[in-house]
């Protein structure tokens, strides 16, 4: 079973793929989808195409993404939300169940503290997955999201804490309730 983690962004969207079929998660791939141009609609189309390409290449069975957090810059928060929505629609169109995790929950699951900075997340992702070097920051965040989902699947973290997953207590995602 492969999990695709996504750290959304309108300029850079990080992705991380983990194999969770063994007793501990194993690194498969990670990287960044970098968009070009100033037209937001075109950048969102590039995010969709990039996520679709990663899904097609790796064939994950589950999809995890970071929830939107409030920002001081409303315009940036709106663009982030649109990139996030684009990635979710792409996953849904590929038939993947979608789980969402809050930033504090991700940091807590990976570093043990909900206030960790990007460097700490990068360091712990590198250590947990036994990587030879740290992945780029956005890719490390995406791997942290995938690790959080892997922990949630195994019951190692409580879903719903820290503003966490949008799955219900019975483990159903929002996709389970879509109209026929």
C-alpha positions in Angstrom: 0.0 0.0 0.0 1.4 3.4 -1.1 0.4 6.7 0.5 0.8 10.0 -1.4 1.4 13.0 0.9 0.9 16.5 -0.5 2.1 19.8 0.8 0.1 22.2 -1.3 1.2 25.5 -2.7 0.4 27.7 -5.7 4.1 28.0 -6.6 5.6 24.9 -5.2 3.7 21.7 -4.2 5.7 19.1 -2.4 4.9 15.4 -2.7 6.1 12.3 -0.9 5.3 8.7 -1.5 5.7 6.0 1.2 5.2 2.3 1.1 3.4 1.2 4.3 3.0 -2.5 3.5 5.9 -3.4 5.8 6.1 -2.9 9.6 7.7 0.5 9.1 7.1 3.1 6.3 9.6 2.9 3.5 10.6 5.8 1.3 9.5 5.5 -2.4 9.8 9.0 -3.9 9.5 12.7 -3.2 9.9 16.0 -5.0 8.3 19.2 -5.9 5.8 20.3 -8.5 7.0 23.8 -9.5 4.5 26.0 -11.4 5.4 28.8 -13.8 3.7 32.0 -14.9 1.6 34.6 -13.2 -1.8 33.4 -14.2 -3.3 31.6 -11.2 -5.6 29.4 -13.2 -2.7 28.2 -15.3 -0.6 27.5 -12.2 -3.5 25.5 -10.7 -3.8 23.5 -13.9 0.0 22.7 -13.5 -0.6 21.6 -9.9 -3.4 19.3 -11.1 -1.3 17.9 -14.0 1.7 17.4 -11.6 -0.3 15.6 -9.0 -2.0 13.5 -11.7 1.4 12.5 -13.1 2.7 11.5 -9.6 -0.5 9.4 -9.1 -0.1 7.8 -12.5 3.6 7.0 -11.9 3.3 5.5 -8.4 -0.3 4.3 -8.1 -0.9 5.2 -4.5 -3.9 3.7 -2.7 -4.4 6.7 -0.3 -3.9 10.4 -0.3 -3.1 12.7 2.6 -2.9 16.5 2.5 -2.2 19.3 4.9 -5.2 21.4 6.0 -5.2 25.1 5.3 -3.9 27.2 8.2 -4.8 30.8 8.8 -2.2 33.3 7.4 -1.7 37.0 8.0 -1.9 37.5 4.3 -5.5 36.7 3.1 -4.5 36.6 -0.6 -1.8 34.0 0.1 -4.2 31.9 2.2 -6.8 32.0 -0.6 -4.2 30.9 -3.2 -3.0 28.1 -1.0 -6.6 27.0 -0.5 -7.1 26.9 -4.2 -4.0 24.8 -4.8 -5.1 22.5 -2.0 -8.5 22.1 -3.5 -7.0 21.4 -6.9 -4.9 18.6 -5.4 -7.9 17.1 -3.6 -10.0 17.2 -6.7 -7.2 15.4 -8.6 -7.0 12.7 -6.0 -10.8 12.3 -5.9 -10.9 12.1 -9.7 -8.4 9.2 -9.5 -10.6 7.4 -6.9 -8.3 7.9 -3.9 -9.6 8.4 -0.4 -8.5 11.7 1.0 -7.4 12.4 4.6 -6.5 15.8 5.9 -4.2 16.7 8.8 -3.5 20.0 10.5 0.0 21.5 10.7 0.3 21.0 14.4 -0.8 17.4 14.2 1.8 16.7 11.4 4.6 18.3 13.5 3.5 16.4 16.6 3.4 13.0 14.7 6.9 13.5 13.2 8.9 15.5 15.7 7.0 14.9 19.0 6.2 18.7 19.3 3.5 20.7 17.6 5.6 23.8 17.3 8.5 22.3 15.4 10.1 24.4 12.6 10.7 23.3 9.0 14.4 22.3 9.7 13.2 20.0 12.6 10.6 18.3 10.4 13.2 17.9 7.6 15.7 16.4 10.1 13.2 13.9 11.6 11.8 12.8 8.2 15.4 12.1 7.1 16.1 10.1 10.3 12.8 8.2 10.4 13.0 7.1 6.7 16.8 6.5 6.8 17.5 8.9 3.9 21.1 9.6 2.9 20.3 13.4 3.0 17.5 15.7 3.7 14.9 16.2 1.0 13.9 19.7 -0.1 11.8 21.4 2.5 8.4 21.1 0.6 9.1 17.5 -0.2 10.1 16.8 3.5 6.8 18.4 4.6 4.9 16.1 2.1 6.7 13.1 3.5 5.8 14.2 7.0 2.1 14.3 5.9 2.4 10.8 4.5 4.1 9.6 7.7 1.3 11.2 9.8 -1.3 9.3 7.7 0.7 6.1 8.1 0.7 6.6 11.9 -3.0 7.4 11.9 -3.7 4.2 9.9 -1.9 2.2 12.5 -3.6 4.0 15.4 -0.4 5.5 16.6 -2.0 9.0 16.7 -5.5 10.0 17.4 -7.3 11.3 14.4 -9.1 14.5 15.0 -6.6 15.9 17.6 -4.8 19.2 16.9 -7.4 20.0 14.2 -6.5 16.8 12.5 -8.0 14.5 10.0 -11.3 15.1 8.3 -12.1 11.4 8.7 -15.0 10.5 11.0 -14.6 8.4 14.1 -15.6 5.3 12.0 -12.7 6.0 9.6 -14.7 7.2 6.7 -13.4 10.0 4.6 -15.6 12.7 3.0 -15.4 10.8 -0.3 -17.4 8.0 1.3 -20.4 10.3 1.4 -20.3 11.6 -2.2 -23.5 11.4 -4.3 -23.9 8.4 -6.6 
